[in-house]
Amino acid sequence: MMGNGGHRLNGKPLLSKRRFLGSNPSAPVSSIVVIVLLLKSFMLLVLALLFSGLLVLVACAVAGFIFFSMIVGQLKGAPFVPSKPKRIAAMIELADIKKGDRVCDLGSGNGAVLFAAARRGAVGIGVEFNPFLVWFSRLRAQWMGLGDKVSFVRQNLHTYPLSDADVVFLYLWPSTITALREKLMRELKPGARVISNAFAIPEWKPTAERDGVFLYQKSV
Ligand SMILES: C[S@@+](CC[C@H](N)C(=O)[O-])C[C@H]1O[C@@H](n2cnc3c(N)ncnc32)[C@H](O)[C@@H]1O
């Protein structure tokens, strides 16, 4: 039935004009809903921006790491390729590390060789140009509780002084090893050992060789 006020049932209006038009009583409710929706969208937008910022940061860090490790490393002396655990074991054994030995890893990468030497009682320094690897190695050293035994410097290995070292570890391109030969001869003290992973030192006669690792000892 239709009357002046709209539909009616048993004389009562089914829907009052005011409610039908959505005026006053529901107005505050719908405003709150709109505000909540706006706030939610704003928060989602902020979260999306934060997340994409984080993704960009991570992507930059990964790209920087690959650039330094592969491209710059290749040009400087060797790309970052960590020694395998079996090789590290052979390097440590051939080096015959004694408590208090001063060891130096020229191009220390992720620090694994030095950590193995430190566990045998050595005091070590890693020389590495790649800042990502230097920070990572320092963090690892703290994490492993070896922070007082090993340290890492960001430096070109061709300029690091070696006169204190009892043992020097190398895992570098043959051309870089060749360029280092004269420095090793000049700076190492008599009796010092040089351990080279994978590549022999050109024209030098190794004292021992095991599993692709070469040991050289400077004559006393
Ligand atoms: C093949 S990796 C060996 C890493 C580590 N010594 C090992 O055995 O696991 C060579 C390392 O030498 C570093 N390196 C290459 N040229 C360098 C230079 N001129 N000065 C300092 N570090 C260098 C590279 O960044 C890389 O981490």
The ligand as an ORCA input file, in Angstrom:
! r2SCAN-3c Opt
* xyz 0 1
  C      89.643    -16.678     -3.867
  S      89.149    -15.604     -2.563
  C      89.909    -16.386     -1.140
  C      89.207    -16.076      0.148
  C      89.837    -16.760      1.378
  N      91.227    -16.478      1.510
  C      89.641    -18.245      1.323
  O      90.601    -18.973      1.114
  O      88.497    -18.693      1.489
  C      90.233    -14.200     -2.848
  C      89.908    -13.004     -1.981
  O      90.929    -12.018     -2.168
  C      90.323    -10.732     -2.193
  N      91.216     -9.847     -2.943
  C      91.523     -9.925     -4.252
  N      92.403     -8.960     -4.585
  C      92.655     -8.251     -3.459
  C      93.481     -7.116     -3.165
  N      94.239     -6.532     -4.102
  N      93.519     -6.678     -1.894
  C      92.759     -7.266     -0.913
  N      91.952     -8.324     -1.148
  C      91.903     -8.822     -2.395
  C      88.981    -10.965     -2.877
  O      88.048     -9.972     -2.543
  C      88.597    -12.341     -2.324
  O      87.826    -12.226     -1.163
*
